[in-house]
Structures are given as C-alpha cells and as structure tokens.
Amino acid sequence: MKVSIVSIVVNMLLTILKLIAGLVAKSGAMISDAVHSASDVFSTLIVMIGLHVSEKKADKEHPYGHERLECVASIMLGMILALVGLEIGIKGIRKIVAGNYENLAVPGLLALVAAVISIAVKEWMFWYTRAEARRLKSGALMADAWHHRSDALSSVGSFIGIFFARLGFPIMDPIASVIIALCILKASYDIFKDGFDKMVDHSCDSDTEQKIQETVLSVPGVLGVDDLKTRLFGARMYVDVEILADGEQKLKDAHGIAEQVHGAIEHAFPDCKHCMVHVNPTEIQEEEK
C-alpha cells in the first residue's frame, strides 16, 4: 500500500506537470503523455484494491483463498492500458494522415523539459516498485512497475518527437504520439498475458519444476518420481507429486516419507501454498528376484 500511495502521488504531480507543459507548449505528444500518467493513477487504484482483496483469508465460500483476485486486477490493468494506447495511437495517426504538416504547432521548450523530468521520475518509480514487487512476490505490483517503465519509454518518445519538431520537423510530434501508443500496447499485452496465465492454472516454468523434482529425490526413501504437476494460483503455486517408495514397508513409514517430501518442498519453495504428495508402492524384493 505504501508503494501504491507513493505511485499515486507521483503520477498525479506528473500528470499536472505534463498537461500544463503540453497545453502551454502546444505539444500533442506531451498531452498524450499526460493522459498516460493519468491512467497510471487509475491503474494503481485497481492494483491497491486487488492486493487488498487477495490478502483476505480463506473462508467457507472460498476455501482456497482469494489470491486470484490479484490476477483480475492485472487483467483489468492490461485492458485499461490497451484502451489508452489505442486512443493515443488513433489521434496521432489521424494527424499524420491529415497532412498540412506546416500548420502543426511547433512545441515549446517547456514540453522538452517536462519530458526529461518525466523520464527520470518514472524510471526511478520503475526500479522502486519492481524491487518491492519482487520482495512481496506480487504479480499486480510487478505489472504496475512495468506500467511505470512504459511511461518512461513513452516520455522518451515524447522527448525525441518534441526535439525534432523544434528543429523544424513538426510531423515528429504526432509520430511520437504513435510511438508512445505502441509502448503502451506492448506493456498492456505483457500485463494481460501474465494475469491470464495465472488465472487458468498455468504450470510453473521448467526450471522450477526441475528444482522441485530434485528436491523430492533428495528425500531419503524416495525411489523415484512418477508424476509432477504444478499450477500457478495468483502469486502462489500448488504442487501435486506422485513418488515411488518401497511397497514392503509399513504404511506409517511410507506416510513419514510423504511428510518429509511435503516439508522439503514447502521449505525450498516459500511461494508454495499447498503441496499434495501421493505414494506409489514398488516391490523391490520382487524386482531383485
């Protein structure tokens, strides 16, 4: 919540700065950048709501918890970003297609200064938010971090467009708006895909599954891994594993091995919310005969 509040305050100040600079300096690119920053405020509010709701404990109606609501927040954020990007891109394309480039206003120096300030501030916000997202292992907060990075990139596009427009190429200002739109659309796609993957029980990456298997095989008494399934549940993961154990041993001993596997996985992978271990017997004595 602290990160989100800082983000809202910074984005509100940047929105005001960019809007004033865009209007006074007559820069369409800077006004587009201001709209992007304004969308950051709204998106951060969505992230805050999603994080707050996802932290609710499991109840009778939701025995597996509410972590997936964080994914819903990420998906909504991706959709909002896509709409913002499309609107900015369409306006820029219309200006380019309309022609009459000599009638386009040349942006003032204030717009250039605002772009530089925006690049510096938003890049700092990206690193700050990303560090906290990694510490908290929050997908929604990580999505917000990349939103800051997309805003920094859009400000780079604004700077380039305004700079060349002031050199006598006014067409570069609407072109910069289109570049900004493409940056926003790329960020929206990445955020939407990440949230969607976590909503549909997407498996963990192959490296993680390999490490899980190695952890299981390191437990004494485990003779092999018959099956391993993983799924992402919001920012957490579930593990279902079938292990091979000596079929001649007592049920109590086999259960003890399963408990050790369960504990080893949850210790090695703090993001694991739940682990289910199933024991399959193997007749070692018969195999030796």
Secondary structure, DSSP 8 states (H G I E B T S, - for coil): -HHHHHHHHHHHHHHHHHHHHHHHTT-HHHHHHHHHHHHHHHHHHHHHHHHHHHTS---SS-TT-STHHHHHHHHHHHHHHHHHHHHHHHHHHHHHHH--GGGS----HHHHHHHHHHHHHHHHHHHHHHHHHHHHT-HHHHHHHHHHHHHHHHHHHHHHHHHHHHTT-TTHHHHHHHHHHHHHHHHHHHHHHHHHHHHTT----HHHHHHHHHHHHTSTT--EEEEEEEEEETTEEEEEEEEEEETTS-HHHHHHHHHHHHHHHHHH-TTEEEEEEEEEEE-HHHHH-
